[in-house]
Amino acid sequence: MVKISVFLCLLVSSIVCLSVEASEEVKEMDQEVKDTKEPEKKPDLKIEVVSLPEKGCDKDARKSQRLDILSMKYTGFLENGTKFESTDDHNNEFSFQLGVGQVIQGWERGMLDMCVGEKRKLTVPPHLAYGDIGAGERIPPASTLIFECELVKIDNGPKPTNVFNEIDTDKDGFITRKEVSEFLMKHSEDKIEPESEEHQNALDNIFLHEDKDKDGQISKEEFSGPKHDEL
């Protein structure tokens, strides 16, 4: 009986070992399958045409294109429905030049080929909005943003200047905090005190979004504004 018991114990042990080995092999295979999976795709911009004007939006109509100056009415919401900004609150329209880095990428792409009077709803994923940084207190990091927009006016826009070169006064291929400060003071309509809290906050915000590698300066590759004369 002792021999039989020992045999049974050895048999059970071998079965357990085989089960463990098989389990480990399955885990390794599962891990290999996970490792070979394609990286998760980021959600894309969603553009919904809410309404078109009764007239003036046929195939021959003027539609927004790169370098146009657009005047918009819009209201922006977080994904949970919280409103964070609206032109209605300021009783005026928002104007910007399309395609030169003045607005988020979701707008650069979502406002193309619109006709005056057209209304759209844009659902903008974080990587086409303010990313993992967010924007101030109203837009948290990694926020999907929803915009209800109406195009009010289209004007021909000027050829944009090479803003990077204009800021980069020493022409070393990098923009420093001092250079950005001098540029802002030069182009401001109001007199700016360089040490004022408002001015320093503006600089902080610029470097927060533009200085991707956080080395204290902005390279041409990092800069999101106009940086090519051929634009």
C-alpha positions in Angstrom: 0.0 0.0 0.0 2.9 2.3 0.7 4.3 1.7 -2.8 0.9 2.3 -4.3 0.5 5.5 -2.3 3.9 6.7 -3.4 3.1 5.9 -7.0 -0.2 7.7 -6.8 1.5 10.7 -5.2 4.1 10.8 -8.0 1.4 10.4 -10.6 -0.7 13.2 -9.2 2.5 15.4 -8.9 3.3 14.7 -12.5 -0.2 15.6 -13.6 -0.1 18.8 -11.6 3.3 19.7 -13.1 2.0 19.0 -16.6 -1.1 21.1 -15.9 1.1 24.0 -14.6 3.4 23.7 -17.6 0.4 23.6 -20.0 -1.1 26.6 -18.2 2.2 28.5 -18.5 2.4 27.7 -22.2 -1.1 29.0 -22.7 -0.2 32.2 -20.8 2.9 32.6 -22.9 0.9 32.1 -26.1 -1.7 34.6 -24.9 1.1 37.1 -24.2 2.5 36.5 -27.6 -0.9 37.1 -29.2 -1.3 40.3 -27.1 2.2 41.5 -28.1 1.5 41.0 -31.8 -1.8 42.9 -31.7 -1.8 46.2 -33.6 -1.6 49.3 -31.5 -5.0 50.7 -30.6 -6.2 53.3 -33.1 -7.0 56.8 -31.9 -10.6 57.9 -32.5 -10.9 60.2 -35.5 -12.7 63.5 -35.9 -16.5 63.1 -36.4 -18.1 65.7 -38.6 -21.9 65.9 -38.8 -23.7 68.4 -41.1 -26.6 69.6 -39.0 -28.1 71.9 -41.7 -27.4 73.6 -45.0 -28.7 77.0 -46.1 -31.6 76.9 -48.6 -29.5 78.8 -51.1 -25.9 79.3 -51.8 -24.5 75.9 -51.0 -24.5 74.1 -54.4 -21.5 72.7 -56.2 -20.5 76.1 -57.5 -20.8 77.9 -54.2 -17.9 79.4 -52.4 -16.7 77.0 -49.7 -14.1 77.4 -47.0 -10.6 76.4 -47.9 -7.1 76.7 -46.5 -5.9 80.3 -45.8 -9.5 81.7 -45.8 -10.5 83.9 -42.9 -13.7 82.4 -41.4 -16.1 84.1 -39.0 -17.9 81.6 -36.9 -20.6 81.2 -34.3 -20.0 78.3 -32.0 -20.7 76.6 -28.6 -18.3 74.2 -27.1 -19.2 71.3 -24.8 -17.3 68.7 -22.8 -18.4 65.1 -23.5 -20.6 65.2 -20.4 -22.6 68.1 -21.8 -20.9 70.9 -19.8 -20.6 74.1 -21.8 -17.1 75.6 -21.6 -17.3 78.4 -24.3 -19.7 80.1 -26.6 -19.7 83.1 -28.9 -23.2 83.8 -27.6 -21.7 84.7 -24.2 -19.6 87.4 -25.8 -22.2 88.6 -28.3 -19.7 88.5 -31.2 -18.3 86.0 -33.8 -15.0 84.3 -33.7 -12.7 84.9 -36.6 -9.5 83.0 -37.6 -7.4 82.1 -40.6 -7.8 78.4 -41.6 -4.8 76.3 -42.1 -2.1 78.3 -40.3 -2.2 76.9 -36.8 -4.4 79.4 -35.2 -6.9 76.8 -34.0 -6.9 73.2 -32.9 -6.5 70.5 -35.5 -10.1 69.4 -35.0 -11.2 72.8 -36.3 -8.5 72.9 -39.1 -10.0 69.7 -40.5 -13.6 70.1 -39.5 -14.1 73.6 -41.0 -13.0 72.8 -44.5 -15.4 72.8 -47.4 -18.2 74.7 -45.5 -20.5 77.2 -47.1 -21.8 80.3 -45.5 -24.9 79.5 -43.3 -23.9 75.8 -42.9 -24.1 74.3 -39.4 -21.9 71.4 -38.3 -21.4 69.4 -35.2 -17.8 68.4 -34.5 -16.8 65.7 -32.1 -13.0 66.2 -31.5 -10.9 63.6 -29.8 -8.2 64.7 -27.4 -5.3 64.3 -29.8 -6.9 66.7 -32.2 -7.8 69.2 -29.4 -5.7 69.9 -26.3 -4.3 66.4 -25.7 -3.2 65.2 -22.3 -2.5 68.8 -21.2 -6.0 70.4 -21.4 -6.6 74.1 -21.5 -7.0 76.1 -18.4 -9.6 75.2 -15.8 -12.5 74.7 -18.2 -11.0 71.9 -20.4 -9.5 69.0 -18.4 -6.7 66.9 -19.8 -7.6 64.2 -22.3 -11.0 65.8 -23.0 -13.2 64.9 -26.1 -14.8 68.2 -27.2 -18.0 68.8 -29.0 -18.6 71.9 -31.0 -21.8 73.2 -32.6 -20.7 75.6 -35.3 -22.2 77.9 -37.9 -20.1 79.6 -40.6 -21.2 83.2 -40.9 -18.7 84.7 -43.4 -15.7 83.7 -45.6 -13.0 86.3 -46.6 -9.8 85.8 -48.6 -6.9 85.6 -46.2 -3.5 87.0 -46.5 -0.5 84.8 -47.2 0.8 84.0 -43.7 4.3 85.2 -42.7 6.9 82.8 -41.3 6.0 83.5 -37.7 8.7 81.1 -36.4 11.5 83.0 -38.2 10.0 86.3 -37.0 10.1 85.1 -33.3 13.5 83.4 -33.7 15.6 86.6 -33.7 19.0 85.0 -33.3 18.2 82.4 -36.1 19.4 79.4 -34.2 16.4 77.3 -35.0 14.9 77.5 -31.5 12.5 79.9 -29.8 13.3 80.9 -26.2 11.0 82.4 -23.6 12.7 85.7 -24.0 12.1 85.8 -27.8 8.4 84.9 -27.3 8.1 87.6 -24.7 9.6 90.2 -27.0 7.4 89.1 -29.9 4.2 89.4 -27.8 5.2 92.8 -26.5 6.0 94.0 -30.0 2.7 92.9 -31.5 0.4 93.7 -28.7 -2.1 96.6 -29.1 -1.8 97.4 -25.4 1.3 98.2 -23.5 2.6 95.1 -21.8 4.7 95.0 -18.6 7.1 92.0 -19.1 6.9 91.1 -15.5 3.1 91.3 -15.2 1.2 88.2 -14.1 -0.9 88.2 -17.2 2.1 88.3 -19.5 3.9 85.5 -17.6 0.8 83.4 -17.6 0.6 83.8 -21.4 4.2 82.6 -21.8 3.6 79.7 -19.4 0.6 78.6 -21.5 2.5 78.9 -24.8 5.4 76.8 -23.6 3.0 74.3 -21.9 1.5 73.5 -25.3 4.4 74.1 -27.7 7.5 72.9 -25.8 6.8 69.2 -26.3 10.0 67.9 -24.8 10.1 70.4 -22.0 13.6 71.5 -22.6 12.8 75.2 -22.1 12.8 76.1 -25.8 10.6 75.5 -28.8 12.1 73.9 -31.9 10.8 74.4 -35.5 9.4 70.8 -35.4 7.5 71.5 -32.1 6.1 74.9 -33.3 2.5 74.6 -34.5 2.1 78.0 -36.1 3.1 79.2 -39.6 6.8 78.4 -40.2 7.2 78.1 -44.0 7.3 81.1 -46.3 5.7 79.0 -49.0 2.5 78.8 -47.0 
